[in-house]
Amino acid sequence: MMIRVTLPAHLRKLAQVDGEVTLDVEGQVTQRSVLHALEACYPMLCGTIRDHATQKRRAFVRFFACGEDLSHETPDFPLPEAVAKGKEPFMIVGAIAGG
């Protein structure tokens, strides 16, 4: 399946891409399968979105799709059908902190 992924500006710069990227994801479309495909295509992103050892999402990274915050879903939870069909992007967003 061809999945669309948007990245925050600092990760687009690191990956040397403009705009969203398109990835071929094998099997079920989940956060884990999308991130595996993303890191396979852009190895410089390994460790930036999720921890190397635990594979857990970094604290200041959020996942959105179809207007929903999916950051706290399990990594193997299926992403919405619109994402799986390439109609909507899987959005990786850098969280903003401060006061």
Phi and psi in radians as a Rosetta constraint file:
Dihedral C 1 N 2 CA 2 C 2 CIRCULARHARMONIC -1.618 0.35
Dihedral N 2 CA 2 C 2 N 3 CIRCULARHARMONIC 2.053 0.35
Dihedral C 2 N 3 CA 3 C 3 CIRCULARHARMONIC -1.928 0.35
Dihedral N 3 CA 3 C 3 N 4 CIRCULARHARMONIC 2.414 0.35
Dihedral C 3 N 4 CA 4 C 4 CIRCULARHARMONIC -1.680 0.35
Dihedral N 4 CA 4 C 4 N 5 CIRCULARHARMONIC 2.337 0.35
Dihedral C 4 N 5 CA 5 C 5 CIRCULARHARMONIC -2.279 0.35
Dihedral N 5 CA 5 C 5 N 6 CIRCULARHARMONIC 2.304 0.35
Dihedral C 5 N 6 CA 6 C 6 CIRCULARHARMONIC -1.847 0.35
Dihedral N 6 CA 6 C 6 N 7 CIRCULARHARMONIC 2.492 0.35
Dihedral C 6 N 7 CA 7 C 7 CIRCULARHARMONIC -2.089 0.35
Dihedral N 7 CA 7 C 7 N 8 CIRCULARHARMONIC 2.649 0.35
Dihedral C 7 N 8 CA 8 C 8 CIRCULARHARMONIC -1.178 0.35
Dihedral N 8 CA 8 C 8 N 9 CIRCULARHARMONIC 2.774 0.35
Dihedral C 8 N 9 CA 9 C 9 CIRCULARHARMONIC -0.914 0.35
Dihedral N 9 CA 9 C 9 N 10 CIRCULARHARMONIC -0.762 0.35
Dihedral C 9 N 10 CA 10 C 10 CIRCULARHARMONIC -1.170 0.35
Dihedral N 10 CA 10 C 10 N 11 CIRCULARHARMONIC -0.557 0.35
Dihedral C 10 N 11 CA 11 C 11 CIRCULARHARMONIC -1.386 0.35
Dihedral N 11 CA 11 C 11 N 12 CIRCULARHARMONIC -0.554 0.35
Dihedral C 11 N 12 CA 12 C 12 CIRCULARHARMONIC -1.089 0.35
Dihedral N 12 CA 12 C 12 N 13 CIRCULARHARMONIC -0.731 0.35
Dihedral C 12 N 13 CA 13 C 13 CIRCULARHARMONIC -1.119 0.35
Dihedral N 13 CA 13 C 13 N 14 CIRCULARHARMONIC -0.781 0.35
Dihedral C 13 N 14 CA 14 C 14 CIRCULARHARMONIC -1.073 0.35
Dihedral N 14 CA 14 C 14 N 15 CIRCULARHARMONIC -0.724 0.35
Dihedral C 14 N 15 CA 15 C 15 CIRCULARHARMONIC -1.429 0.35
Dihedral N 15 CA 15 C 15 N 16 CIRCULARHARMONIC -0.127 0.35
Dihedral C 15 N 16 CA 16 C 16 CIRCULARHARMONIC 1.030 0.35
Dihedral N 16 CA 16 C 16 N 17 CIRCULARHARMONIC 0.863 0.35
Dihedral C 16 N 17 CA 17 C 17 CIRCULARHARMONIC -2.236 0.35
Dihedral N 17 CA 17 C 17 N 18 CIRCULARHARMONIC 2.729 0.35
Dihedral C 17 N 18 CA 18 C 18 CIRCULARHARMONIC -1.986 0.35
Dihedral N 18 CA 18 C 18 N 19 CIRCULARHARMONIC 2.363 0.35
Dihedral C 18 N 19 CA 19 C 19 CIRCULARHARMONIC 1.226 0.35
Dihedral N 19 CA 19 C 19 N 20 CIRCULARHARMONIC -2.700 0.35
Dihedral C 19 N 20 CA 20 C 20 CIRCULARHARMONIC -1.466 0.35
Dihedral N 20 CA 20 C 20 N 21 CIRCULARHARMONIC 2.790 0.35
Dihedral C 20 N 21 CA 21 C 21 CIRCULARHARMONIC -1.952 0.35
Dihedral N 21 CA 21 C 21 N 22 CIRCULARHARMONIC 2.716 0.35
Dihedral C 21 N 22 CA 22 C 22 CIRCULARHARMONIC -2.020 0.35
Dihedral N 22 CA 22 C 22 N 23 CIRCULARHARMONIC 2.290 0.35
Dihedral C 22 N 23 CA 23 C 23 CIRCULARHARMONIC -2.188 0.35
Dihedral N 23 CA 23 C 23 N 24 CIRCULARHARMONIC 2.555 0.35
Dihedral C 23 N 24 CA 24 C 24 CIRCULARHARMONIC -1.624 0.35
Dihedral N 24 CA 24 C 24 N 25 CIRCULARHARMONIC 2.032 0.35
Dihedral C 24 N 25 CA 25 C 25 CIRCULARHARMONIC -1.946 0.35
Dihedral N 25 CA 25 C 25 N 26 CIRCULARHARMONIC 2.172 0.35
Dihedral C 25 N 26 CA 26 C 26 CIRCULARHARMONIC -1.500 0.35
Dihedral N 26 CA 26 C 26 N 27 CIRCULARHARMONIC 2.484 0.35
Dihedral C 26 N 27 CA 27 C 27 CIRCULARHARMONIC 1.288 0.35
Dihedral N 27 CA 27 C 27 N 28 CIRCULARHARMONIC -2.666 0.35
Dihedral C 27 N 28 CA 28 C 28 CIRCULARHARMONIC -1.175 0.35
Dihedral N 28 CA 28 C 28 N 29 CIRCULARHARMONIC 2.419 0.35
Dihedral C 28 N 29 CA 29 C 29 CIRCULARHARMONIC -1.555 0.35
Dihedral N 29 CA 29 C 29 N 30 CIRCULARHARMONIC 1.865 0.35
Dihedral C 29 N 30 CA 30 C 30 CIRCULARHARMONIC -2.281 0.35
Dihedral N 30 CA 30 C 30 N 31 CIRCULARHARMONIC 2.987 0.35
Dihedral C 30 N 31 CA 31 C 31 CIRCULARHARMONIC -0.989 0.35
Dihedral N 31 CA 31 C 31 N 32 CIRCULARHARMONIC -0.782 0.35
Dihedral C 31 N 32 CA 32 C 32 CIRCULARHARMONIC -1.068 0.35
Dihedral N 32 CA 32 C 32 N 33 CIRCULARHARMONIC -0.818 0.35
Dihedral C 32 N 33 CA 33 C 33 CIRCULARHARMONIC -1.188 0.35
Dihedral N 33 CA 33 C 33 N 34 CIRCULARHARMONIC -0.619 0.35
Dihedral C 33 N 34 CA 34 C 34 CIRCULARHARMONIC -1.181 0.35
Dihedral N 34 CA 34 C 34 N 35 CIRCULARHARMONIC -0.782 0.35
Dihedral C 34 N 35 CA 35 C 35 CIRCULARHARMONIC -1.172 0.35
Dihedral N 35 CA 35 C 35 N 36 CIRCULARHARMONIC -0.624 0.35
Dihedral C 35 N 36 CA 36 C 36 CIRCULARHARMONIC -1.055 0.35
Dihedral N 36 CA 36 C 36 N 37 CIRCULARHARMONIC -0.821 0.35
Dihedral C 36 N 37 CA 37 C 37 CIRCULARHARMONIC -1.128 0.35
Dihedral N 37 CA 37 C 37 N 38 CIRCULARHARMONIC -0.709 0.35
Dihedral C 37 N 38 CA 38 C 38 CIRCULARHARMONIC -1.090 0.35
Dihedral N 38 CA 38 C 38 N 39 CIRCULARHARMONIC -0.816 0.35
Dihedral C 38 N 39 CA 39 C 39 CIRCULARHARMONIC -1.216 0.35
Dihedral N 39 CA 39 C 39 N 40 CIRCULARHARMONIC -0.505 0.35
Dihedral C 39 N 40 CA 40 C 40 CIRCULARHARMONIC -1.200 0.35
Dihedral N 40 CA 40 C 40 N 41 CIRCULARHARMONIC -0.690 0.35
Dihedral C 40 N 41 CA 41 C 41 CIRCULARHARMONIC -1.384 0.35
Dihedral N 41 CA 41 C 41 N 42 CIRCULARHARMONIC -0.546 0.35
Dihedral C 41 N 42 CA 42 C 42 CIRCULARHARMONIC -2.274 0.35
Dihedral N 42 CA 42 C 42 N 43 CIRCULARHARMONIC 1.308 0.35
Dihedral C 42 N 43 CA 43 C 43 CIRCULARHARMONIC -1.014 0.35
Dihedral N 43 CA 43 C 43 N 44 CIRCULARHARMONIC -0.401 0.35
Dihedral C 43 N 44 CA 44 C 44 CIRCULARHARMONIC -1.169 0.35
Dihedral N 44 CA 44 C 44 N 45 CIRCULARHARMONIC -0.220 0.35
Dihedral C 44 N 45 CA 45 C 45 CIRCULARHARMONIC -1.547 0.35
Dihedral N 45 CA 45 C 45 N 46 CIRCULARHARMONIC -0.148 0.35
Dihedral C 45 N 46 CA 46 C 46 CIRCULARHARMONIC -1.004 0.35
Dihedral N 46 CA 46 C 46 N 47 CIRCULARHARMONIC 2.224 0.35
Dihedral C 46 N 47 CA 47 C 47 CIRCULARHARMONIC 1.537 0.35
Dihedral N 47 CA 47 C 47 N 48 CIRCULARHARMONIC -0.159 0.35
Dihedral C 47 N 48 CA 48 C 48 CIRCULARHARMONIC -1.542 0.35
Dihedral N 48 CA 48 C 48 N 49 CIRCULARHARMONIC -0.537 0.35
Dihedral C 48 N 49 CA 49 C 49 CIRCULARHARMONIC -1.756 0.35
Dihedral N 49 CA 49 C 49 N 50 CIRCULARHARMONIC -0.620 0.35
Dihedral C 49 N 50 CA 50 C 50 CIRCULARHARMONIC -2.436 0.35
Dihedral N 50 CA 50 C 50 N 51 CIRCULARHARMONIC 2.675 0.35
Dihedral C 50 N 51 CA 51 C 51 CIRCULARHARMONIC -1.118 0.35
Dihedral N 51 CA 51 C 51 N 52 CIRCULARHARMONIC 2.421 0.35
Dihedral C 51 N 52 CA 52 C 52 CIRCULARHARMONIC -0.979 0.35
Dihedral N 52 CA 52 C 52 N 53 CIRCULARHARMONIC -0.865 0.35
Dihedral C 52 N 53 CA 53 C 53 CIRCULARHARMONIC -1.385 0.35
Dihedral N 53 CA 53 C 53 N 54 CIRCULARHARMONIC -0.854 0.35
Dihedral C 53 N 54 CA 54 C 54 CIRCULARHARMONIC -1.551 0.35
Dihedral N 54 CA 54 C 54 N 55 CIRCULARHARMONIC -0.335 0.35
Dihedral C 54 N 55 CA 55 C 55 CIRCULARHARMONIC 1.157 0.35
Dihedral N 55 CA 55 C 55 N 56 CIRCULARHARMONIC 0.225 0.35
Dihedral C 55 N 56 CA 56 C 56 CIRCULARHARMONIC -1.441 0.35
Dihedral N 56 CA 56 C 56 N 57 CIRCULARHARMONIC 2.590 0.35
Dihedral C 56 N 57 CA 57 C 57 CIRCULARHARMONIC -1.020 0.35
Dihedral N 57 CA 57 C 57 N 58 CIRCULARHARMONIC 2.392 0.35
Dihedral C 57 N 58 CA 58 C 58 CIRCULARHARMONIC -1.123 0.35
Dihedral N 58 CA 58 C 58 N 59 CIRCULARHARMONIC 2.606 0.35
Dihedral C 58 N 59 CA 59 C 59 CIRCULARHARMONIC -1.027 0.35
Dihedral N 59 CA 59 C 59 N 60 CIRCULARHARMONIC -0.626 0.35
Dihedral C 59 N 60 CA 60 C 60 CIRCULARHARMONIC -1.782 0.35
Dihedral N 60 CA 60 C 60 N 61 CIRCULARHARMONIC 0.505 0.35
Dihedral C 60 N 61 CA 61 C 61 CIRCULARHARMONIC -2.168 0.35
Dihedral N 61 CA 61 C 61 N 62 CIRCULARHARMONIC 2.358 0.35
Dihedral C 61 N 62 CA 62 C 62 CIRCULARHARMONIC -2.175 0.35
Dihedral N 62 CA 62 C 62 N 63 CIRCULARHARMONIC 2.686 0.35
Dihedral C 62 N 63 CA 63 C 63 CIRCULARHARMONIC -2.063 0.35
Dihedral N 63 CA 63 C 63 N 64 CIRCULARHARMONIC 2.301 0.35
Dihedral C 63 N 64 CA 64 C 64 CIRCULARHARMONIC -2.313 0.35
Dihedral N 64 CA 64 C 64 N 65 CIRCULARHARMONIC 2.604 0.35
Dihedral C 64 N 65 CA 65 C 65 CIRCULARHARMONIC -2.751 0.35
Dihedral N 65 CA 65 C 65 N 66 CIRCULARHARMONIC 2.394 0.35
Dihedral C 65 N 66 CA 66 C 66 CIRCULARHARMONIC 0.932 0.35
Dihedral N 66 CA 66 C 66 N 67 CIRCULARHARMONIC 0.684 0.35
Dihedral C 66 N 67 CA 67 C 67 CIRCULARHARMONIC 1.324 0.35
Dihedral N 67 CA 67 C 67 N 68 CIRCULARHARMONIC 0.150 0.35
Dihedral C 67 N 68 CA 68 C 68 CIRCULARHARMONIC -2.016 0.35
Dihedral N 68 CA 68 C 68 N 69 CIRCULARHARMONIC 2.495 0.35
Dihedral C 68 N 69 CA 69 C 69 CIRCULARHARMONIC -1.432 0.35
Dihedral N 69 CA 69 C 69 N 70 CIRCULARHARMONIC 1.981 0.35
Dihedral C 69 N 70 CA 70 C 70 CIRCULARHARMONIC -1.825 0.35
Dihedral N 70 CA 70 C 70 N 71 CIRCULARHARMONIC 0.241 0.35
Dihedral C 70 N 71 CA 71 C 71 CIRCULARHARMONIC -1.068 0.35
Dihedral N 71 CA 71 C 71 N 72 CIRCULARHARMONIC -0.514 0.35
Dihedral C 71 N 72 CA 72 C 72 CIRCULARHARMONIC -1.802 0.35
Dihedral N 72 CA 72 C 72 N 73 CIRCULARHARMONIC 0.110 0.35
Dihedral C 72 N 73 CA 73 C 73 CIRCULARHARMONIC -1.283 0.35
Dihedral N 73 CA 73 C 73 N 74 CIRCULARHARMONIC 2.737 0.35
Dihedral C 73 N 74 CA 74 C 74 CIRCULARHARMONIC -1.200 0.35
Dihedral N 74 CA 74 C 74 N 75 CIRCULARHARMONIC 2.640 0.35
Dihedral C 74 N 75 CA 75 C 75 CIRCULARHARMONIC -1.027 0.35
Dihedral N 75 CA 75 C 75 N 76 CIRCULARHARMONIC -0.412 0.35
Dihedral C 75 N 76 CA 76 C 76 CIRCULARHARMONIC -1.771 0.35
Dihedral N 76 CA 76 C 76 N 77 CIRCULARHARMONIC 0.153 0.35
Dihedral C 76 N 77 CA 77 C 77 CIRCULARHARMONIC -1.212 0.35
Dihedral N 77 CA 77 C 77 N 78 CIRCULARHARMONIC 2.246 0.35
Dihedral C 77 N 78 CA 78 C 78 CIRCULARHARMONIC -1.059 0.35
Dihedral N 78 CA 78 C 78 N 79 CIRCULARHARMONIC 2.368 0.35
Dihedral C 78 N 79 CA 79 C 79 CIRCULARHARMONIC -1.304 0.35
Dihedral N 79 CA 79 C 79 N 80 CIRCULARHARMONIC 2.777 0.35
Dihedral C 79 N 80 CA 80 C 80 CIRCULARHARMONIC -0.948 0.35
Dihedral N 80 CA 80 C 80 N 81 CIRCULARHARMONIC 2.609 0.35
Dihedral C 80 N 81 CA 81 C 81 CIRCULARHARMONIC -0.986 0.35
Dihedral N 81 CA 81 C 81 N 82 CIRCULARHARMONIC -0.654 0.35
Dihedral C 81 N 82 CA 82 C 82 CIRCULARHARMONIC -1.077 0.35
Dihedral N 82 CA 82 C 82 N 83 CIRCULARHARMONIC -0.582 0.35
Dihedral C 82 N 83 CA 83 C 83 CIRCULARHARMONIC -1.272 0.35
Dihedral N 83 CA 83 C 83 N 84 CIRCULARHARMONIC -0.796 0.35
Dihedral C 83 N 84 CA 84 C 84 CIRCULARHARMONIC -1.055 0.35
Dihedral N 84 CA 84 C 84 N 85 CIRCULARHARMONIC -0.527 0.35
Dihedral C 84 N 85 CA 85 C 85 CIRCULARHARMONIC -1.619 0.35
Dihedral N 85 CA 85 C 85 N 86 CIRCULARHARMONIC 0.014 0.35
Dihedral C 85 N 86 CA 86 C 86 CIRCULARHARMONIC 1.390 0.35
Dihedral N 86 CA 86 C 86 N 87 CIRCULARHARMONIC 0.171 0.35
Dihedral C 86 N 87 CA 87 C 87 CIRCULARHARMONIC -1.374 0.35
Dihedral N 87 CA 87 C 87 N 88 CIRCULARHARMONIC -0.581 0.35
Dihedral C 87 N 88 CA 88 C 88 CIRCULARHARMONIC -2.183 0.35
Dihedral N 88 CA 88 C 88 N 89 CIRCULARHARMONIC 2.567 0.35
Dihedral C 88 N 89 CA 89 C 89 CIRCULARHARMONIC -1.438 0.35
Dihedral N 89 CA 89 C 89 N 90 CIRCULARHARMONIC 2.691 0.35
Dihedral C 89 N 90 CA 90 C 90 CIRCULARHARMONIC -1.549 0.35
Dihedral N 90 CA 90 C 90 N 91 CIRCULARHARMONIC 2.103 0.35
Dihedral C 90 N 91 CA 91 C 91 CIRCULARHARMONIC -1.815 0.35
Dihedral N 91 CA 91 C 91 N 92 CIRCULARHARMONIC 2.171 0.35
Dihedral C 91 N 92 CA 92 C 92 CIRCULARHARMONIC -1.814 0.35
Dihedral N 92 CA 92 C 92 N 93 CIRCULARHARMONIC 2.090 0.35
Dihedral C 92 N 93 CA 93 C 93 CIRCULARHARMONIC -2.134 0.35
Dihedral N 93 CA 93 C 93 N 94 CIRCULARHARMONIC 2.371 0.35
Dihedral C 93 N 94 CA 94 C 94 CIRCULARHARMONIC -1.407 0.35
Dihedral N 94 CA 94 C 94 N 95 CIRCULARHARMONIC 2.095 0.35
Dihedral C 94 N 95 CA 95 C 95 CIRCULARHARMONIC -1.224 0.35
Dihedral N 95 CA 95 C 95 N 96 CIRCULARHARMONIC 2.627 0.35
Dihedral C 95 N 96 CA 96 C 96 CIRCULARHARMONIC -1.853 0.35
Dihedral N 96 CA 96 C 96 N 97 CIRCULARHARMONIC 2.285 0.35
Dihedral C 96 N 97 CA 97 C 97 CIRCULARHARMONIC -2.121 0.35
Dihedral N 97 CA 97 C 97 N 98 CIRCULARHARMONIC 2.711 0.35
Dihedral C 97 N 98 CA 98 C 98 CIRCULARHARMONIC 2.490 0.35
Dihedral N 98 CA 98 C 98 N 99 CIRCULARHARMONIC -3.087 0.35
